[in-house]
């Protein structure tokens, strides 16, 4: 991501949410130290994604229904699965191991560790509010592609763009040269899915801060759709429309995957 393009946009996001960009930089430096000796380069991640159709699974209320639809139609295995944090738990329940997991480590840690053990590549994000989690949990992972929302650290921490786990996963897929990105479980509305946080037993009303974050995600995805080389499509059963991102049916998806 071009920092001259990204940072003004991120400064606006930080202003909306009252984020401390100095704390983000502190987290970035800490993350850089923690991944020394086990840092994954983007080229390795691109080997899993480049030129292929990618399914990005968010942890919205439609997630389980979308997984059920893809599974019953035998399409679930037809794309590279990328999980946004808590969506990892749902994928594992459907006996699907995500190829990449994009996380700031507030998902169910046992499932994140299990996914890595089964072959997932962890893409771990550092920001001002998760420094303690980075310190406590990052040493438990074997290899990590580290990301930030501010200035990167050369060779150790990267900025591919994006803000929430879900939209960062889409920005990552674009950066890794995916051919096509299909969104599922990306409702981006006023309700959060039960997989969005480990303690949730069912979907819940989003807090005001969460609503703002989801609207930011929607805005960023619309921006990305305007210049991405990858085709970005939305399979999510319900939820909000994303500007510039076409909704598709399972029938349309099947036809695209045959082409």
VEXDREN-2710 file (C-alpha; in Angstrom, 1 decimal):
% VEXDREN-2710
k/r/px/py/pz
1/UNK/0.0/0.0/0.0
2/UNK/1.2/3.5/-0.9
3/UNK/1.6/5.3/2.4
4/UNK/1.0/8.7/0.9
5/UNK/-2.4/7.4/-0.3
6/UNK/-3.2/5.4/2.8
7/UNK/-2.1/7.5/5.8
8/UNK/-4.4/10.5/5.1
9/UNK/-7.3/8.1/4.9
10/UNK/-6.2/6.4/8.1
11/UNK/-5.8/9.7/9.9
12/UNK/-9.4/10.4/9.2
13/UNK/-10.4/6.9/10.6
14/UNK/-8.3/7.6/13.7
15/UNK/-10.1/10.9/14.2
16/UNK/-13.5/9.4/13.9
17/UNK/-12.7/6.7/16.5
18/UNK/-10.4/8.7/18.7
19/UNK/-7.5/6.3/18.0
20/UNK/-3.9/7.0/19.1
21/UNK/-1.6/6.7/16.2
22/UNK/1.4/6.9/18.4
23/UNK/0.1/3.8/20.2
24/UNK/-0.4/2.1/16.8
25/UNK/3.3/2.8/16.1
26/UNK/4.3/1.4/19.5
27/UNK/2.4/-1.8/18.7
28/UNK/4.0/-2.0/15.3
29/UNK/7.5/-1.8/16.8
30/UNK/6.6/-4.4/19.4
31/UNK/5.1/-6.7/16.7
32/UNK/8.4/-6.3/14.7
33/UNK/10.4/-7.5/17.7
34/UNK/8.1/-10.4/18.4
35/UNK/8.2/-11.8/14.8
36/UNK/11.9/-11.7/14.4
37/UNK/13.1/-15.1/13.4
38/UNK/9.6/-16.2/12.3
39/UNK/8.4/-13.5/10.0
40/UNK/6.7/-14.6/6.8
41/UNK/7.3/-12.6/3.6
42/UNK/4.3/-11.6/1.4
43/UNK/5.8/-13.6/-1.4
44/UNK/5.1/-16.8/0.5
45/UNK/1.5/-15.9/1.2
46/UNK/1.1/-14.9/-2.4
47/UNK/1.9/-18.5/-3.4
48/UNK/-1.4/-19.5/-1.8
49/UNK/-3.5/-16.8/-3.4
50/UNK/-2.0/-15.4/-6.6
51/UNK/-4.2/-15.9/-9.7
52/UNK/-6.8/-17.8/-7.8
53/UNK/-10.4/-17.2/-6.6
54/UNK/-10.4/-16.4/-2.9
55/UNK/-13.3/-16.6/-0.4
56/UNK/-13.0/-14.0/2.4
57/UNK/-15.2/-15.0/5.3
58/UNK/-16.2/-12.3/7.8
59/UNK/-17.8/-13.1/11.1
60/UNK/-21.1/-11.5/10.4
61/UNK/-24.6/-13.0/11.1
62/UNK/-24.7/-14.5/7.6
63/UNK/-21.5/-16.5/8.1
64/UNK/-23.0/-19.9/9.0
65/UNK/-25.7/-19.7/6.3
66/UNK/-23.1/-18.7/3.7
67/UNK/-20.9/-21.7/4.7
68/UNK/-23.9/-24.0/4.6
69/UNK/-24.9/-22.8/1.1
70/UNK/-21.3/-23.1/-0.2
71/UNK/-20.9/-26.6/1.4
72/UNK/-24.2/-28.0/0.1
73/UNK/-23.5/-26.7/-3.4
74/UNK/-20.0/-28.3/-3.3
75/UNK/-18.4/-24.9/-3.9
76/UNK/-16.7/-24.4/-0.6
77/UNK/-13.5/-26.2/-1.8
78/UNK/-13.4/-24.3/-5.1
79/UNK/-11.7/-21.2/-3.7
80/UNK/-8.9/-20.3/-1.3
81/UNK/-10.5/-19.7/2.1
82/UNK/-9.3/-16.6/4.1
83/UNK/-10.9/-16.2/7.5
84/UNK/-11.3/-12.9/9.3
85/UNK/-10.4/-13.7/12.9
86/UNK/-13.5/-15.3/14.6
87/UNK/-14.7/-16.7/11.3
88/UNK/-11.9/-19.3/11.8
89/UNK/-14.0/-21.1/14.4
90/UNK/-17.0/-21.4/11.9
91/UNK/-14.7/-22.7/9.1
92/UNK/-13.2/-25.3/11.4
93/UNK/-16.7/-26.4/12.4
94/UNK/-17.4/-27.0/8.6
95/UNK/-14.2/-29.0/8.4
96/UNK/-12.5/-26.3/6.4
97/UNK/-9.0/-25.1/7.2
98/UNK/-8.5/-21.4/6.2
99/UNK/-5.4/-20.9/4.1
100/UNK/-4.9/-17.6/5.7
101/UNK/-6.2/-16.2/9.0
102/UNK/-6.3/-12.4/9.3
103/UNK/-6.5/-11.5/13.0
104/UNK/-5.7/-9.0/15.7
105/UNK/-5.9/-12.0/18.2
106/UNK/-9.3/-11.3/19.8
107/UNK/-10.9/-14.4/18.2
108/UNK/-11.0/-17.8/20.0
109/UNK/-7.3/-18.4/20.5
110/UNK/-7.6/-22.2/20.7
111/UNK/-9.2/-22.2/17.2
112/UNK/-6.6/-19.8/15.8
113/UNK/-3.8/-22.1/17.1
114/UNK/-5.6/-25.2/15.8
115/UNK/-6.0/-23.6/12.4
116/UNK/-2.2/-22.8/12.3
117/UNK/-1.4/-26.4/13.3
118/UNK/-3.6/-27.7/10.5
119/UNK/-1.8/-25.5/7.9
120/UNK/-3.2/-22.0/8.1
121/UNK/-0.8/-19.0/7.7
122/UNK/-1.4/-16.4/10.4
123/UNK/-1.6/-12.8/9.4
124/UNK/-1.4/-10.9/12.7
125/UNK/-2.2/-7.2/13.1
126/UNK/-0.8/-4.8/15.6
127/UNK/-2.6/-1.7/16.8
128/UNK/-2.7/0.5/19.9
129/UNK/-5.3/-1.6/21.7
130/UNK/-3.8/-5.0/21.4
131/UNK/-0.2/-4.7/22.6
132/UNK/-0.9/-6.9/25.6
133/UNK/-2.5/-9.6/23.5
134/UNK/0.5/-9.5/21.1
135/UNK/2.9/-9.9/24.0
136/UNK/0.9/-12.8/25.5
137/UNK/-0.2/-14.7/22.4
138/UNK/2.2/-14.1/19.5
139/UNK/4.9/-16.3/21.0
140/UNK/2.5/-19.2/20.7
141/UNK/2.4/-19.0/16.9
142/UNK/5.1/-20.6/14.8
143/UNK/5.3/-18.2/11.8
144/UNK/3.5/-14.9/11.2
145/UNK/2.9/-12.4/8.4
146/UNK/2.7/-9.2/10.5
147/UNK/0.6/-6.2/9.6
148/UNK/0.0/-2.6/10.8
149/UNK/-2.3/0.2/10.0
150/UNK/0.4/2.8/10.2
151/UNK/4.0/3.0/8.8
152/UNK/5.4/-0.5/8.2
153/UNK/8.8/-1.9/9.4
154/UNK/10.8/-3.0/6.4
155/UNK/11.0/-6.8/6.1
156/UNK/9.1/-7.5/9.3
157/UNK/5.7/-5.6/9.4
158/UNK/3.6/-4.7/6.4
159/UNK/0.7/-2.4/5.6
160/UNK/-1.6/-3.8/2.9
161/UNK/-4.4/-1.3/3.7
162/UNK/-7.7/-1.9/5.4
163/UNK/-8.9/-1.5/9.0
164/UNK/-11.1/-4.3/10.4
165/UNK/-10.1/-7.9/10.1
166/UNK/-12.7/-8.5/7.3
167/UNK/-11.8/-5.6/5.0
168/UNK/-8.0/-6.1/5.7
169/UNK/-8.4/-9.6/4.4
170/UNK/-9.8/-8.3/1.2
171/UNK/-7.0/-5.7/0.8
172/UNK/-4.5/-8.5/1.5
173/UNK/-6.0/-10.7/-1.2
174/UNK/-5.7/-7.9/-3.7
175/UNK/-2.1/-7.2/-2.7
176/UNK/-1.3/-10.9/-3.1
177/UNK/-2.7/-10.8/-6.6
178/UNK/-5.9/-12.8/-6.2
179/UNK/-7.9/-13.2/-9.5
180/UNK/-11.2/-12.9/-7.8
181/UNK/-12.4/-12.2/-4.2
182/UNK/-15.8/-13.5/-3.1
183/UNK/-17.1/-12.1/0.2
184/UNK/-19.2/-14.2/2.6
185/UNK/-20.4/-13.5/6.1
186/UNK/-19.7/-9.8/5.5
187/UNK/-23.0/-8.2/6.6
188/UNK/-21.5/-4.9/7.8
189/UNK/-24.8/-3.9/9.4
190/UNK/-26.1/-3.2/12.9
191/UNK/-25.8/-6.7/14.1
192/UNK/-22.7/-8.7/14.9
193/UNK/-22.5/-12.5/14.4
194/UNK/-21.8/-14.9/17.2
195/UNK/-18.4/-15.7/15.9
196/UNK/-17.2/-12.1/16.1
197/UNK/-16.2/-12.5/19.7
198/UNK/-15.4/-15.6/21.7
199/UNK/-17.9/-14.9/24.5
200/UNK/-20.9/-14.4/22.2
201/UNK/-23.5/-17.3/22.2
202/UNK/-25.7/-15.7/19.6
203/UNK/-25.8/-12.6/17.3
204/UNK/-26.0/-9.3/19.1
205/UNK/-26.7/-5.7/18.4
206/UNK/-23.6/-3.8/17.5
207/UNK/-22.3/-1.1/19.8
208/UNK/-22.2/2.4/18.4
209/UNK/-18.4/2.1/18.0
210/UNK/-18.8/-1.2/16.3
211/UNK/-21.3/0.3/13.9
212/UNK/-18.8/3.0/13.0
213/UNK/-16.1/0.4/12.4
214/UNK/-18.4/-1.6/10.1
215/UNK/-19.3/1.5/8.2
216/UNK/-15.6/2.2/7.8
217/UNK/-15.1/-1.3/6.5
218/UNK/-17.9/-0.8/4.0
219/UNK/-16.4/2.5/2.8
220/UNK/-12.9/1.0/2.5
221/UNK/-14.2/-1.9/0.5
222/UNK/-16.1/0.4/-1.8
223/UNK/-12.9/2.4/-2.3
224/UNK/-10.9/-0.7/-3.0
225/UNK/-13.4/-2.0/-5.5
226/UNK/-12.8/1.2/-7.6
227/UNK/-9.2/0.4/-8.3
228/UNK/-8.5/-3.3/-7.5
229/UNK/-7.3/-5.5/-10.2
230/UNK/-9.1/-8.5/-8.6
231/UNK/-12.8/-8.8/-9.3
232/UNK/-14.6/-8.3/-5.9
233/UNK/-18.0/-9.9/-5.5
234/UNK/-20.4/-10.3/-2.6
235/UNK/-22.1/-13.6/-1.8
236/UNK/-23.2/-12.6/1.7
237/UNK/-26.8/-13.7/2.2
238/UNK/-28.0/-10.6/4.0
239/UNK/-26.5/-7.4/5.3
240/UNK/-25.5/-4.1/3.7
241/UNK/-24.7/-3.5/0.0
242/UNK/-21.2/-2.4/-0.6
243/UNK/-20.7/0.4/-3.2
244/UNK/-19.1/-0.9/-6.3
245/UNK/-19.3/-4.6/-5.2
246/UNK/-21.8/-6.7/-7.1
247/UNK/-23.9/-9.2/-5.2
248/UNK/-24.0/-12.6/-6.8
249/UNK/-26.0/-15.9/-6.4
250/UNK/-24.6/-19.4/-5.9
251/UNK/-25.7/-20.1/-9.5
252/UNK/-23.6/-17.1/-10.8
253/UNK/-20.6/-18.1/-8.7
254/UNK/-20.7/-21.7/-10.0
255/UNK/-20.7/-20.3/-13.6
256/UNK/-17.8/-18.0/-12.8
257/UNK/-15.8/-20.9/-11.2
258/UNK/-16.3/-23.0/-14.3
259/UNK/-15.0/-20.2/-16.6
END
